[in-house]
Amino acid sequence: MSAPVTVAITRFEDLVGAGLRALISADPSLSIVAADVAMERLDDVIAAERPRVTIINHRALRAGADVHRLHAAHPATHLVVLAARPTPADCNQMLALGATACLAKEVQGRDVLNAIHLASRGLHVLPRPGQLSGDGPCGPDPLTPREADVLSHLQQGRSNAEIAAALSVSVETVRSHARAVFRKLGVRTRRDLAGVAR
């Protein structure tokens, strides 16, 4: 028998957190190495415990760039984001920024367990269309890695020129990527983008 998949869980609302811990503890092929972890401690916990999967409360994220940063810092840990009725834009953004899975908090327990097992193997998991806010399934156009980089800078309020300098590309290239980000996330302005990101 192979070693259990190690799992870390960030802080969730009481009932959701308790339910996740009970659900995961009941599966002998999973092992919780950290639970109720505050977002500000998550980097340290992942570095120390090296979980195969970390379950993140979407509500606790300051911005989508947090997922991008965690994925870049800990590429061996697969990130599963649980959100309250995520929109297609939320799903696309989370996966583009490095999450392995994006699920609605309202899913059934077996769906959460299935997502953990699939994520531990690096397979992407999205919520079923009926679990999304809005009418359609998660869109077919996830952000490219470069668009995710541009998105991260846009969320920090940087100008096109500042982003171009940071990424060593032209300002026109940044504009092109920014237009693609806006289109894929269904927003029109930087202010709208900030609302989607949160």
C-alpha positions as CSV (number, residue, x, y, z in Angstrom):
1,M,0.0,0.0,0.0
2,S,1.3,3.5,-0.9
3,A,1.8,6.2,1.6
4,P,-1.2,8.4,2.3
5,V,-1.6,11.7,0.5
6,T,-0.7,14.5,2.9
7,V,-3.1,17.4,3.1
8,A,-3.0,20.8,4.7
9,I,-6.2,22.8,5.3
10,T,-6.4,26.6,5.7
11,R,-8.8,28.3,8.1
12,F,-12.5,27.9,7.0
13,E,-15.8,28.8,8.7
14,D,-16.4,26.5,11.7
15,L,-18.8,24.1,10.1
16,V,-16.9,23.9,6.8
17,G,-13.6,23.4,8.5
18,A,-14.9,20.7,10.9
19,G,-16.6,19.0,8.0
20,L,-13.4,19.0,5.9
21,R,-11.3,17.6,8.8
22,A,-13.9,14.8,9.5
23,L,-14.2,13.9,5.8
24,I,-10.5,13.7,5.2
25,S,-9.7,11.9,8.5
26,A,-12.2,9.2,7.5
27,D,-10.3,8.4,4.3
28,P,-7.4,6.1,5.2
29,S,-5.5,7.1,2.0
30,L,-5.4,10.7,3.2
31,S,-3.5,12.2,6.1
32,I,-3.9,15.7,7.5
33,V,-0.6,17.3,8.4
34,A,-1.9,20.8,9.3
35,A,-5.4,22.2,9.8
36,D,-7.0,25.6,10.5
37,V,-3.9,27.3,9.1
38,A,-4.1,31.1,8.8
39,M,-3.2,32.4,5.4
40,E,-0.3,34.5,6.8
41,R,1.2,31.3,8.1
42,L,0.6,29.1,5.0
43,D,4.0,29.6,3.4
44,D,5.8,28.4,6.5
45,V,3.4,25.5,7.1
46,I,3.8,24.3,3.5
47,A,7.6,24.6,3.7
48,A,7.7,22.7,6.9
49,E,5.1,20.0,6.3
50,R,5.4,19.6,2.5
51,P,1.8,18.5,2.0
52,R,0.9,17.0,-1.4
53,V,-2.4,19.0,-1.4
54,T,-3.4,22.2,0.3
55,I,-7.0,23.2,0.6
56,I,-7.4,27.0,0.4
57,N,-10.4,29.0,1.5
58,H,-11.1,31.4,-1.5
59,R,-12.6,33.9,1.0
60,A,-9.3,34.2,2.8
61,L,-7.3,35.2,-0.3
62,R,-6.4,38.8,-0.4
63,A,-6.2,38.5,-4.2
64,G,-5.7,35.8,-6.8
65,A,-2.0,36.7,-6.9
66,D,-1.8,34.8,-3.5
67,V,-2.4,31.6,-5.4
68,H,0.1,32.5,-8.0
69,R,2.7,33.2,-5.4
70,L,2.0,30.0,-3.4
71,H,2.2,27.9,-6.6
72,A,5.5,29.5,-7.6
73,A,7.0,29.1,-4.1
74,H,5.8,25.5,-3.6
75,P,5.3,23.8,-7.0
76,A,5.2,20.3,-5.4
77,T,2.1,21.2,-3.4
78,H,-1.2,21.1,-5.4
79,L,-3.6,23.8,-4.4
80,V,-7.4,23.1,-4.2
81,V,-9.5,26.3,-3.8
82,L,-12.9,26.0,-2.3
83,A,-15.2,29.0,-3.0
84,A,-18.8,29.9,-2.2
85,R,-20.5,29.4,-5.6
86,P,-17.6,30.4,-7.8
87,T,-18.2,32.1,-11.1
88,P,-16.6,30.8,-14.3
89,A,-14.2,33.8,-14.1
90,D,-13.2,32.7,-10.6
91,C,-12.5,29.2,-11.8
92,N,-10.5,30.3,-14.8
93,Q,-8.5,32.8,-12.7
94,M,-7.6,30.2,-10.0
95,L,-6.4,27.6,-12.5
96,A,-4.5,30.1,-14.5
97,L,-2.8,31.3,-11.4
98,G,-1.6,27.9,-10.4
99,A,-4.4,26.2,-8.5
100,T,-5.0,22.5,-9.5
101,A,-8.7,22.5,-8.6
102,C,-11.5,25.0,-8.0
103,L,-14.6,23.7,-6.3
104,A,-17.7,25.1,-4.7
105,K,-18.0,24.8,-0.9
106,E,-21.5,23.4,-1.5
107,V,-20.2,20.2,-3.2
108,Q,-20.8,16.7,-1.7
109,G,-18.1,15.1,0.4
110,R,-17.3,12.5,-2.2
111,D,-16.6,15.3,-4.7
112,V,-14.1,16.9,-2.3
113,L,-12.3,13.6,-1.8
114,N,-12.2,12.9,-5.5
115,A,-10.8,16.4,-6.1
116,I,-8.1,15.8,-3.5
117,H,-7.1,12.5,-5.0
118,L,-7.1,13.9,-8.6
119,A,-5.2,17.0,-7.5
120,S,-2.6,14.9,-5.8
121,R,-1.8,13.5,-9.2
122,G,-1.7,17.0,-10.8
123,L,-5.0,16.7,-12.6
124,H,-7.2,19.8,-12.9
125,V,-10.6,19.8,-11.3
126,L,-13.4,22.3,-11.9
127,P,-16.9,22.5,-10.3
128,R,-19.8,21.1,-12.2
129,P,-21.8,23.7,-14.1
130,G,-24.7,23.5,-11.7
131,Q,-22.4,24.5,-8.8
132,L,-21.3,27.8,-10.5
133,S,-22.8,31.3,-10.2
134,G,-23.9,32.3,-13.6
135,D,-25.2,30.3,-16.5
136,G,-22.3,28.6,-18.2
137,P,-19.5,26.1,-17.3
138,C,-16.0,27.4,-16.6
139,G,-14.9,29.1,-19.8
140,P,-12.7,27.3,-22.3
141,D,-10.1,30.1,-22.3
142,P,-7.9,29.9,-19.2
143,L,-5.2,32.6,-18.8
144,T,-1.8,31.8,-20.2
145,P,1.2,31.9,-17.8
146,R,2.2,35.3,-19.2
147,E,-1.3,36.6,-18.9
148,A,-1.3,35.4,-15.3
149,D,1.9,37.3,-14.7
150,V,0.4,40.5,-16.1
151,L,-2.8,39.9,-14.0
152,S,-0.7,39.7,-10.9
153,H,0.9,43.1,-11.7
154,L,-2.4,44.7,-12.6
155,Q,-3.9,43.6,-9.3
156,Q,-1.0,45.4,-7.6
157,G,-2.0,48.6,-9.3
158,R,1.0,48.9,-11.5
159,S,1.0,50.8,-14.8
160,N,1.6,49.2,-18.2
161,A,5.1,50.8,-18.3
162,E,5.9,49.4,-14.8
163,I,4.7,45.9,-15.8
164,A,6.6,46.1,-19.1
165,A,9.8,46.9,-17.2
166,A,9.2,44.1,-14.6
167,L,8.5,41.5,-17.3
168,S,11.1,42.7,-19.8
169,V,8.5,43.1,-22.6
170,S,7.2,46.1,-24.5
171,V,4.3,48.3,-23.3
172,E,2.3,47.1,-26.3
173,T,2.8,43.5,-25.3
174,V,1.5,44.3,-21.9
175,R,-1.5,46.1,-23.4
176,S,-2.2,43.0,-25.5
177,H,-2.0,40.6,-22.6
178,A,-4.1,43.0,-20.4
179,R,-6.8,43.1,-23.1
180,A,-6.8,39.2,-23.2
181,V,-7.0,39.1,-19.4
182,F,-10.0,41.5,-19.4
183,R,-11.8,39.5,-22.1
184,K,-11.2,36.1,-20.5
185,L,-12.3,37.3,-17.0
186,G,-15.2,39.2,-18.4
187,V,-14.3,42.6,-17.1
188,R,-13.9,46.0,-18.8
189,T,-11.8,48.1,-16.4
190,R,-9.0,47.7,-13.8
191,R,-11.5,48.6,-11.1
192,D,-13.8,45.7,-12.4
193,L,-10.7,43.4,-12.4
194,A,-10.0,44.2,-8.7
195,G,-13.6,43.1,-7.9
196,V,-13.2,39.8,-9.8
197,A,-9.8,39.2,-8.1
198,R,-11.4,39.4,-4.7
